[in-house]
C-alpha cells in the first residue's frame, strides 16, 4: 500500500498529522484509523468467503485476485508464455524464418 512512499514523505505525513490533530488527539486518531482499517479488511475477507461459498465446491480453487484489473493486465499483457496466437500456421513461432526448401503455409483469408 505504501510502496511508493519514501522515508521523507512518511516523516512529512507524521509531522502534518501532528499539526492537524495535535499531540493530545493524535494517538486516539491513529488507533481509530487502525481499527477502521482492520474492520475494512475483515469485511473484504468475509465478502470473498461469501462469494466462494456461493460459487460452490467446483470453484473452490478459483482465485478471485486474478480478476482485479492490475492482475488481469499483468496476466494478459506482460506474460512471456507462448500461447496459440503466437504460433504461425505451420506450428512454428510467429516471426521465425522458414528453413531451406520449406514451403510457406497457405492462408486462404490472406488472398
Buried (B, 14 or more C-beta within 10 A) or exposed (E): EEEEEEEEEEEEEEEEBEEEBEEEEBEEEEEEEEEEEEEEEEEEEEEEEEEBEEEEEEEEEEEEEEEEEEEEEEEEEEEEEEEEEEEBEEEBEEEEEEEEEEEEEEEEEEE
